[in-house]
């Protein structure tokens, strides 16, 4: 209905010439055929026909089926104890393995972003995603020791994170819940205005690290660009976070004396710091307030239900988003600053690129001939860079598998 | 695990033997008891342990008891009062040295009774998680009584994997250890021992960010070792359940044992939803939300009416509630449709939301007949930006709560009373105070479920209406009660009985009955088919908790 026009016409070419089947298989098998064949895939076909519990014995089978069904959307589920296709109705059907995943969606930022709302995004609010990616990536690596982290653009307005280390894939539901809650600081619904509460006198090292990243950009990004204190309404929202009536009133008066968001923020910081230095009776309730507010405006907002469950589905990398036509491409946390959703290749541009190349290639061949090597299709297009990122990720994974196999062999030799 | 029961007294084992078996006051229950036991003792031990666990549960929900010492004191008093002196003793047992004969006898009772309850609780996932939660809670309290030697001995006996950190490491991470460990746990880093364990062994500390993590290793201070032990203990219990199920299989033939075991977990059939059997028409919901809804549901109803949308968790909480008060599936569909289509078109509604509503009624997907969420579940739910579900007294800040009550016409004094109770985390108290204001009297039953609140309200309003017929209509006042009086019969629960009318239980009870009845016959001929037939359907349930419901409902769409 509101799908990209002609998507159904473009998908055959996309799946035939661009979707990286061999690499995809290499990823999801993790060096073990059963890991692949017990994995649940689910397809959404044109007209919203929804197929759950698909599974495939081999790369070939997956490839054929995808080319046959031409799914508008592919979701990846858990690895089960038995193959999902034949046994999901059975009683003894249990998810045993799944990447630890995180889903960050821009709509969860609607109460703190001012440039866009709901499904819209722009380069200004994309900075929330950039920051979320950096903060999560460093916490997952430094605090939890994970190494194989795949970041994927979700196709429209968010990002997905797939932690693929073997010890992450085997976490239980409780353990996933613990990791997710450790990383979730913002809590509370419509009627909880203050959404971050740091307990005690000290700030946990993980939050401290996040704060350092936030502090570096908070004034230019949140205060100035997002202009969080720029209008009466925004000031009102901000002031609701402060529970004390007197302080709120005083701040409101102070804000009225300044015109820009930045000046108002500075006077707010000064006002709170002053509480501490003058030994205000209530200073304790303000001890972390500046930090708490920065976190509320800029810390990653996670949909942790997705992370907690083993059997939760998540959209696959290299899917084409049916509405934007953008490909869900991987990127890395190191280069996330350069990532712009507007530059993400769409299925339309990719296919044009192939056609152009083919045309050029044909003329060249006619002119010079030669038994020039056939160039892989994706290399002709702007998806090439994302595939390189994916391959490097796979290379690291398989290297680690080799290392651990060698180590095991060594241990065996010792005996 | 072999339980033999004898009607005649067997020779009591010499305490010497017991000393070898029970070397520590605190047990991990990693081996089953052996020997013979009188049936009467079997029953008595089991019932006493059940009472113990119920005391433990009651103790755990007390929000006024802050420190472990207060909790222990309170539990100890309750146990002693209930004639369970030996559990009170074990609660404070320090360690393991030179046990007296009484000590050993207590340890033996502790051991045996635990294993009997395992047999009774190992099958059904609701029961099992209740059992394990109470056992873990009791374990934690007991652990806090151990002296240093006791902790070390426990560490060594069970070969729990944890390594003390070196002085160099302590110096290297001094700042981080200081920042990330709760101040109450470490007065002085230099005199505190720290241990390194994989983070997944101490999920409670990770979850609440009370521990320093580096590369997947948690650095826990001595005072937090209890988390490590508790997680080991918990895993031990879960791992022991298949064995317990096997043992049950072996004694299906004995009706005395099975009926005793069955009677034990029936006591914990405590899901106290009240299902309203009368049909409640949806056009009365506006009115009912003011007269008979608890605040959490009133707010959801209001949010739905205002925004013509509720997010997934809100739809779950409210959708199951109205199912519980007697809204039929057809009515529910049209109710949600009317609201949602004020904002989205019909096709989108049918595509994205209708399925999950039918799912709530058990008509789609796994066809589970979901039960309305109770207060503990609602209180512990997580609420994000733009959401309205949860417990009003927990998930609303003081300003918003006061404002909301004010808008509902609650006078200042009552607002203060309710808001104060909420601040003290006495959510049920706050809810009861709200009930009292609306109905001008206290509820007869403890409010621990939104549907109980509703049922109580309907009973009271129905009685008021009957009285009213006899008296002068004008003698009644109060803007909150009057709309409800116009239709006293709506949603009045006919049965307020616990189990009856609860579809979830209904579907299970016959299954259980059938199982245990046939087991007497089939048990002698062939054990295995019975077991698989009974056990396997439940395996799915162990993977399905309420969170999954929410998930399933969103992903199935």
Interface residues (C-beta under 8 A of the other chain):
Chain A: X1 X48 X91 X92 X93 X94 X95 X108 X110 X111 X142 X143 X144 X145 X146 X167 X171 X172 X174 X175 X177 X178 X179 X181 X182 X186 X187 X188 X189 X190 X191 X192 X193 X194 X195 X200 X201 X202 X203 X204 X205 X206 X207 X208 X240 X243 X301 X303 X304 X305 X308 X309 X311 X312 X313
Chain B: X176 X178 X179 X180 X182 X183 X199 X200 X203 X204 X206 X207 X208 X209 X212 X213 X214 X215 X216 X217 X299 X303 X347 X351 X382 X383 X384 X385 X386 X387 X388 X389 X390 X392 X395 X396 X397 X398 X399 X400 X401 X404 X536 X537 X539 X540 X543 X547 X548 X550 X551 X554 X555
